Amino acid sequence: MSVNNAQLKSIVERIERLEEEKKAIGQDIKDIYAEAKGNGFDVAALREIVRLRKQDPNERQEQETILETYMQALGMLPLFAAAAE
């Protein structure tokens, strides 16, 4: 098996550069969550919102329906159900 050393080196260096960028972006995101927390926002809720916004709307609706079904089966009131009564 022959290896193109220059091409291999280029690929590895590009991956390493992207890994460094990913690390920096991860730190930036961490800093933003810390800023949000400092301003009184609930970080867990923010993370959940970001996660939900990434989902396909149909997938999210299906997941919410399943969650509500399970909550009802366990005798738990769905969110805001008490206010509607």
A tleap script that builds the chain and sets N, CA, C and O, in Angstrom:
source leaprc.protein.ff14SB
mol = sequence {
  NMET SER VAL ASN ASN ALA GLN LEU LYS SER
  ILE VAL GLU ARG ILE GLU ARG LEU GLU GLU
  GLU LYS LYS ALA ILE GLY GLN ASP ILE LYS
  ASP ILE TYR ALA GLU ALA LYS GLY ASN GLY
  PHE ASP VAL ALA ALA LEU ARG GLU ILE VAL
  ARG LEU ARG LYS GLN ASP PRO ASN GLU ARG
  GLN GLU GLN GLU THR ILE LEU GLU THR TYR
  MET GLN ALA LEU GLY MET LEU PRO LEU PHE
  ALA ALA ALA ALA CGLU
}
set mol.1.N position { 0.847 -1.177 0.000 }
set mol.1.CA position { 0.000 0.000 0.000 }
set mol.1.C position { 0.890 1.238 0.000 }
set mol.1.O position { 1.765 1.394 0.852 }
set mol.2.N position { 0.655 2.096 -0.955 }
set mol.2.CA position { 1.441 3.327 -0.998 }
set mol.2.C position { 0.647 4.451 -0.338 }
set mol.2.O position { -0.579 4.512 -0.432 }
set mol.3.N position { 1.372 5.322 0.320 }
set mol.3.CA position { 0.752 6.426 1.038 }
set mol.3.C position { 1.292 7.726 0.467 }
set mol.3.O position { 2.502 7.908 0.332 }
set mol.4.N position { 0.390 8.610 0.138 }
set mol.4.CA position { 0.782 9.940 -0.307 }
set mol.4.C position { 1.008 10.761 0.957 }
set mol.4.O position { 0.062 11.259 1.568 }
set mol.5.N position { 2.279 10.894 1.339 }
set mol.5.CA position { 2.625 11.554 2.601 }
set mol.5.C position { 2.116 12.987 2.683 }
set mol.5.O position { 1.613 13.409 3.724 }
set mol.6.N position { 2.241 13.723 1.608 }
set mol.6.CA position { 1.813 15.122 1.619 }
set mol.6.C position { 0.298 15.226 1.813 }
set mol.6.O position { -0.189 16.068 2.568 }
set mol.7.N position { -0.427 14.363 1.125 }
set mol.7.CA position { -1.886 14.383 1.256 }
set mol.7.C position { -2.308 13.967 2.663 }
set mol.7.O position { -3.197 14.580 3.255 }
set mol.8.N position { -1.676 12.936 3.191 }
set mol.8.CA position { -1.984 12.471 4.538 }
set mol.8.C position { -1.709 13.563 5.562 }
set mol.8.O position { -2.520 13.806 6.456 }
set mol.9.N position { -0.563 14.218 5.428 }
set mol.9.CA position { -0.197 15.291 6.354 }
set mol.9.C position { -1.216 16.427 6.278 }
set mol.9.O position { -1.611 16.979 7.305 }
set mol.10.N position { -1.637 16.772 5.073 }
set mol.10.CA position { -2.624 17.836 4.883 }
set mol.10.C position { -3.950 17.483 5.553 }
set mol.10.O position { -4.563 18.327 6.207 }
set mol.11.N position { -4.384 16.258 5.392 }
set mol.11.CA position { -5.646 15.813 5.998 }
set mol.11.C position { -5.559 15.880 7.515 }
set mol.11.O position { -6.460 16.400 8.172 }
set mol.12.N position { -4.478 15.356 8.066 }
set mol.12.CA position { -4.306 15.357 9.521 }
set mol.12.C position { -4.257 16.785 10.054 }
set mol.12.O position { -4.870 17.083 11.080 }
set mol.13.N position { -3.545 17.660 9.378 }
set mol.13.CA position { -3.448 19.052 9.829 }
set mol.13.C position { -4.796 19.761 9.764 }
set mol.13.O position { -5.122 20.559 10.643 }
set mol.14.N position { -5.579 19.473 8.727 }
set mol.14.CA position { -6.916 20.076 8.631 }
set mol.14.C position { -7.810 19.594 9.767 }
set mol.14.O position { -8.546 20.382 10.362 }
set mol.15.N position { -7.745 18.310 10.065 }
set mol.15.CA position { -8.534 17.768 11.176 }
set mol.15.C position { -8.110 18.415 12.486 }
set mol.15.O position { -8.953 18.816 13.289 }
set mol.16.N position { -6.807 18.514 12.698 }
set mol.16.CA position { -6.303 19.132 13.935 }
set mol.16.C position { -6.755 20.585 14.059 }
set mol.16.O position { -7.132 21.031 15.142 }
set mol.17.N position { -6.718 21.313 12.958 }
set mol.17.CA position { -7.143 22.715 12.977 }
set mol.17.C position { -8.632 22.811 13.331 }
set mol.17.O position { -9.027 23.660 14.130 }
set mol.18.N position { -9.445 21.950 12.744 }
set mol.18.CA position { -10.879 21.951 13.044 }
set mol.18.C position { -11.153 21.539 14.486 }
set mol.18.O position { -12.057 22.072 15.128 }
set mol.19.N position { -10.368 20.586 14.995 }
set mol.19.CA position { -10.521 20.185 16.401 }
set mol.19.C position { -10.227 21.361 17.329 }
set mol.19.O position { -10.910 21.544 18.337 }
set mol.20.N position { -9.218 22.151 16.996 }
set mol.20.CA position { -8.898 23.337 17.797 }
set mol.20.C position { -10.029 24.360 17.730 }
set mol.20.O position { -10.393 24.959 18.742 }
set mol.21.N position { -10.580 24.555 16.533 }
set mol.21.CA position { -11.708 25.481 16.385 }
set mol.21.C position { -12.910 24.994 17.186 }
set mol.21.O position { -13.606 25.781 17.829 }
set mol.22.N position { -13.143 23.684 17.138 }
set mol.22.CA position { -14.264 23.095 17.879 }
set mol.22.C position { -14.080 23.321 19.378 }
set mol.22.O position { -15.035 23.630 20.090 }
set mol.23.N position { -12.854 23.164 19.843 }
set mol.23.CA position { -12.552 23.385 21.260 }
set mol.23.C position { -12.824 24.838 21.642 }
set mol.23.O position { -13.409 25.107 22.690 }
set mol.24.N position { -12.401 25.765 20.797 }
set mol.24.CA position { -12.622 27.191 21.065 }
set mol.24.C position { -14.109 27.522 21.058 }
set mol.24.O position { -14.580 28.279 21.907 }
set mol.25.N position { -14.844 26.967 20.115 }
set mol.25.CA position { -16.286 27.205 20.051 }
set mol.25.C position { -16.969 26.629 21.285 }
set mol.25.O position { -17.872 27.251 21.844 }
set mol.26.N position { -16.541 25.444 21.709 }
set mol.26.CA position { -17.090 24.847 22.930 }
set mol.26.C position { -16.884 25.744 24.134 }
set mol.26.O position { -17.773 25.878 24.975 }
set mol.27.N position { -15.718 26.357 24.220 }
set mol.27.CA position { -15.441 27.281 25.325 }
set mol.27.C position { -16.316 28.523 25.216 }
set mol.27.O position { -16.808 29.027 26.226 }
set mol.28.N position { -16.513 29.019 23.997 }
set mol.28.CA position { -17.385 30.181 23.793 }
set mol.28.C position { -18.814 29.876 24.247 }
set mol.28.O position { -19.457 30.704 24.892 }
set mol.29.N position { -19.299 28.697 23.910 }
set mol.29.CA position { -20.651 28.298 24.316 }
set mol.29.C position { -20.734 28.210 25.833 }
set mol.29.O position { -21.705 28.671 26.434 }
set mol.30.N position { -19.721 27.622 26.451 }
set mol.30.CA position { -19.678 27.531 27.911 }
set mol.30.C position { -19.726 28.919 28.535 }
set mol.30.O position { -20.423 29.133 29.527 }
set mol.31.N position { -18.989 29.862 27.959 }
set mol.31.CA position { -18.975 31.239 28.462 }
set mol.31.C position { -20.348 31.893 28.342 }
set mol.31.O position { -20.764 32.636 29.232 }
set mol.32.N position { -21.049 31.620 27.250 }
set mol.32.CA position { -22.381 32.202 27.063 }
set mol.32.C position { -23.358 31.641 28.093 }
set mol.32.O position { -24.177 32.383 28.635 }
set mol.33.N position { -23.280 30.339 28.367 }
set mol.33.CA position { -24.144 29.759 29.401 }
set mol.33.C position { -23.827 30.369 30.768 }
set mol.33.O position { -24.736 30.622 31.559 }
set mol.34.N position { -22.553 30.604 31.046 }
set mol.34.CA position { -22.174 31.236 32.315 }
set mol.34.C position { -22.726 32.657 32.385 }
set mol.34.O position { -23.198 33.094 33.434 }
set mol.35.N position { -22.666 33.367 31.276 }
set mol.35.CA position { -23.233 34.721 31.217 }
set mol.35.C position { -24.741 34.680 31.471 }
set mol.35.O position { -25.277 35.495 32.222 }
set mol.36.N position { -25.408 33.728 30.839 }
set mol.36.CA position { -26.857 33.591 31.022 }
set mol.36.C position { -27.191 33.307 32.481 }
set mol.36.O position { -28.121 33.886 33.041 }
set mol.37.N position { -26.418 32.404 33.091 }
set mol.37.CA position { -26.631 32.080 34.502 }
set mol.37.C position { -26.427 33.317 35.366 }
set mol.37.O position { -27.197 33.564 36.295 }
set mol.38.N position { -25.402 34.086 35.065 }
set mol.38.CA position { -25.129 35.314 35.800 }
set mol.38.C position { -26.242 36.341 35.671 }
set mol.38.O position { -26.412 37.194 36.542 }
set mol.39.N position { -26.997 36.258 34.585 }
set mol.39.CA position { -28.119 37.161 34.362 }
set mol.39.C position { -29.439 36.578 34.861 }
set mol.39.O position { -30.508 37.130 34.597 }
set mol.40.N position { -29.359 35.454 35.587 }
set mol.40.CA position { -30.545 34.888 36.214 }
set mol.40.C position { -31.314 33.874 35.392 }
set mol.40.O position { -32.401 33.460 35.793 }
set mol.41.N position { -30.781 33.467 34.259 }
set mol.41.CA position { -31.467 32.469 33.444 }
set mol.41.C position { -31.130 31.064 33.933 }
set mol.41.O position { -30.029 30.816 34.425 }
set mol.42.N position { -32.076 30.155 33.796 }
set mol.42.CA position { -31.885 28.756 34.162 }
set mol.42.C position { -31.156 28.059 33.010 }
set mol.42.O position { -31.703 27.911 31.918 }
set mol.43.N position { -29.936 27.640 33.263 }
set mol.43.CA position { -29.092 27.062 32.215 }
set mol.43.C position { -29.657 25.735 31.712 }
set mol.43.O position { -29.590 25.453 30.516 }
set mol.44.N position { -30.209 24.922 32.602 }
set mol.44.CA position { -30.784 23.646 32.170 }
set mol.44.C position { -31.936 23.886 31.200 }
set mol.44.O position { -32.072 23.174 30.205 }
set mol.45.N position { -32.763 24.883 31.487 }
set mol.45.CA position { -33.874 25.206 30.591 }
set mol.45.C position { -33.354 25.710 29.247 }
set mol.45.O position { -33.897 25.357 28.201 }
set mol.46.N position { -32.312 26.527 29.270 }
set mol.46.CA position { -31.729 27.018 28.020 }
set mol.46.C position { -31.173 25.867 27.184 }
set mol.46.O position { -31.365 25.830 25.969 }
set mol.47.N position { -30.490 24.936 27.832 }
set mol.47.CA position { -29.940 23.787 27.103 }
set mol.47.C position { -31.061 22.965 26.471 }
set mol.47.O position { -30.930 22.491 25.342 }
set mol.48.N position { -32.164 22.798 27.205 }
set mol.48.CA position { -33.306 22.045 26.684 }
set mol.48.C position { -33.918 22.772 25.481 }
set mol.48.O position { -34.269 22.137 24.486 }
set mol.49.N position { -34.045 24.084 25.568 }
set mol.49.CA position { -34.592 24.859 24.450 }
set mol.49.C position { -33.702 24.718 23.217 }
set mol.49.O position { -34.204 24.516 22.111 }
set mol.50.N position { -32.403 24.820 23.397 }
set mol.50.CA position { -31.473 24.673 22.270 }
set mol.50.C position { -31.609 23.277 21.664 }
set mol.50.O position { -31.618 23.126 20.443 }
set mol.51.N position { -31.716 22.262 22.516 }
set mol.51.CA position { -31.874 20.884 22.034 }
set mol.51.C position { -33.169 20.734 21.235 }
set mol.51.O position { -33.179 20.129 20.164 }
set mol.52.N position { -34.261 21.290 21.766 }
set mol.52.CA position { -35.554 21.179 21.093 }
set mol.52.C position { -35.569 21.926 19.758 }
set mol.52.O position { -36.172 21.461 18.791 }
set mol.53.N position { -34.912 23.071 19.708 }
set mol.53.CA position { -34.897 23.859 18.468 }
set mol.53.C position { -34.123 23.160 17.351 }
set mol.53.O position { -34.347 23.435 16.172 }
set mol.54.N position { -33.214 22.259 17.721 }
set mol.54.CA position { -32.452 21.513 16.719 }
set mol.54.C position { -33.275 20.381 16.115 }
set mol.54.O position { -32.967 19.897 15.025 }
set mol.55.N position { -34.319 19.960 16.821 }
set mol.55.CA position { -35.120 18.830 16.362 }
set mol.55.C position { -36.040 19.222 15.213 }
set mol.55.O position { -36.447 20.377 15.082 }
set mol.56.N position { -36.349 18.247 14.397 }
set mol.56.CA position { -37.373 18.403 13.378 }
set mol.56.C position { -38.709 18.630 14.095 }
set mol.56.O position { -38.993 17.943 15.076 }
set mol.57.N position { -39.540 19.579 13.630 }
set mol.57.CA position { -40.804 19.865 14.319 }
set mol.57.C position { -41.709 18.645 14.486 }
set mol.57.O position { -42.350 18.494 15.527 }
set mol.58.N position { -41.770 17.779 13.485 }
set mol.58.CA position { -42.600 16.575 13.592 }
set mol.58.C position { -42.047 15.617 14.637 }
set mol.58.O position { -42.798 15.018 15.406 }
set mol.59.N position { -40.733 15.480 14.656 }
set mol.59.CA position { -40.081 14.615 15.643 }
set mol.59.C position { -40.322 15.147 17.051 }
set mol.59.O position { -40.594 14.382 17.976 }
set mol.60.N position { -40.220 16.464 17.202 }
set mol.60.CA position { -40.439 17.085 18.505 }
set mol.60.C position { -41.877 16.871 18.965 }
set mol.60.O position { -42.113 16.559 20.133 }
set mol.61.N position { -42.847 17.037 18.053 }
set mol.61.CA position { -44.253 16.841 18.399 }
set mol.61.C position { -44.505 15.400 18.820 }
set mol.61.O position { -45.228 15.149 19.784 }
set mol.62.N position { -43.917 14.460 18.104 }
set mol.62.CA position { -44.081 13.048 18.441 }
set mol.62.C position { -43.515 12.765 19.829 }
set mol.62.O position { -44.133 12.055 20.623 }
set mol.63.N position { -42.350 13.316 20.118 }
set mol.63.CA position { -41.725 13.114 21.424 }
set mol.63.C position { -42.582 13.723 22.533 }
set mol.63.O position { -42.735 13.122 23.597 }
set mol.64.N position { -43.144 14.913 22.293 }
set mol.64.CA position { -43.996 15.560 23.285 }
set mol.64.C position { -45.266 14.751 23.529 }
set mol.64.O position { -45.728 14.654 24.666 }
set mol.65.N position { -45.832 14.169 22.473 }
set mol.65.CA position { -47.028 13.339 22.605 }
set mol.65.C position { -46.735 12.106 23.447 }
set mol.65.O position { -47.525 11.740 24.316 }
set mol.66.N position { -45.611 11.470 23.192 }
set mol.66.CA position { -45.221 10.288 23.970 }
set mol.66.C position { -45.010 10.666 25.430 }
set mol.66.O position { -45.464 9.956 26.328 }
set mol.67.N position { -44.325 11.775 25.671 }
set mol.67.CA position { -44.084 12.233 27.035 }
set mol.67.C position { -45.403 12.479 27.761 }
set mol.67.O position { -45.563 12.067 28.910 }
set mol.68.N position { -46.344 13.146 27.104 }
set mol.68.CA position { -47.642 13.417 27.719 }
set mol.68.C position { -48.387 12.121 28.013 }
set mol.68.O position { -49.012 11.992 29.066 }
set mol.69.N position { -48.328 11.166 27.099 }
set mol.69.CA position { -48.975 9.868 27.313 }
set mol.69.C position { -48.396 9.178 28.540 }
set mol.69.O position { -49.143 8.648 29.363 }
set mol.70.N position { -47.086 9.179 28.668 }
set mol.70.CA position { -46.434 8.554 29.818 }
set mol.70.C position { -46.799 9.272 31.110 }
set mol.70.O position { -47.052 8.630 32.130 }
set mol.71.N position { -46.828 10.605 31.070 }
set mol.71.CA position { -47.168 11.370 32.268 }
set mol.71.C position { -48.594 11.057 32.715 }
set mol.71.O position { -48.846 10.898 33.909 }
set mol.72.N position { -49.516 10.968 31.778 }
set mol.72.CA position { -50.896 10.631 32.113 }
set mol.72.C position { -50.979 9.224 32.683 }
set mol.72.O position { -51.717 8.988 33.640 }
set mol.73.N position { -50.235 8.290 32.113 }
set mol.73.CA position { -50.248 6.910 32.595 }
set mol.73.C position { -49.727 6.810 34.020 }
set mol.73.O position { -50.124 5.917 34.768 }
set mol.74.N position { -48.839 7.724 34.398 }
set mol.74.CA position { -48.269 7.726 35.743 }
set mol.74.C position { -49.058 8.602 36.707 }
set mol.74.O position { -48.671 8.762 37.864 }
set mol.75.N position { -50.173 9.174 36.229 }
set mol.75.CA position { -50.997 10.008 37.088 }
set mol.75.C position { -50.442 11.401 37.299 }
set mol.75.O position { -50.829 12.093 38.240 }
set mol.76.N position { -49.551 11.809 36.441 }
set mol.76.CA position { -48.966 13.151 36.534 }
set mol.76.C position { -49.756 14.074 35.619 }
set mol.76.O position { -50.127 13.693 34.508 }
set mol.77.N position { -50.010 15.285 36.089 }
set mol.77.CA position { -50.724 16.237 35.247 }
set mol.77.C position { -49.788 16.778 34.182 }
set mol.77.O position { -48.644 17.120 34.482 }
set mol.78.N position { -50.254 16.862 32.947 }
set mol.78.CA position { -49.434 17.533 31.934 }
set mol.78.C position { -49.258 18.996 32.316 }
set mol.78.O position { -50.072 19.553 33.052 }
set mol.79.N position { -48.225 19.600 31.831 }
set mol.79.CA position { -47.971 21.004 32.129 }
set mol.79.C position { -49.175 21.853 31.760 }
set mol.79.O position { -49.760 21.685 30.690 }
set mol.80.N position { -49.534 22.745 32.630 }
set mol.80.CA position { -50.599 23.724 32.443 }
set mol.80.C position { -52.003 23.125 32.475 }
set mol.80.O position { -52.968 23.862 32.272 }
set mol.81.N position { -52.163 21.833 32.718 }
set mol.81.CA position { -53.495 21.234 32.757 }
set mol.81.C position { -54.288 21.767 33.940 }
set mol.81.O position { -55.493 21.992 33.822 }
set mol.82.N position { -53.638 21.971 35.069 }
set mol.82.CA position { -54.330 22.469 36.254 }
set mol.82.C position { -54.854 23.875 36.015 }
set mol.82.O position { -55.916 24.227 36.529 }
set mol.83.N position { -54.152 24.671 35.263 }
set mol.83.CA position { -54.577 26.044 34.988 }
set mol.83.C position { -55.786 26.073 34.062 }
set mol.83.O position { -56.581 27.012 34.114 }
set mol.84.N position { -55.934 25.064 33.222 }
set mol.84.CA position { -57.047 25.018 32.277 }
set mol.84.C position { -58.346 24.596 32.946 }
set mol.84.O position { -59.424 24.822 32.396 }
set mol.85.N position { -58.260 23.987 34.126 }
set mol.85.CA position { -59.462 23.496 34.814 }
set mol.85.C position { -60.164 24.585 35.558 }
set mol.85.O position { -61.192 24.339 36.189 }
savepdb mol mol.pdb
quit
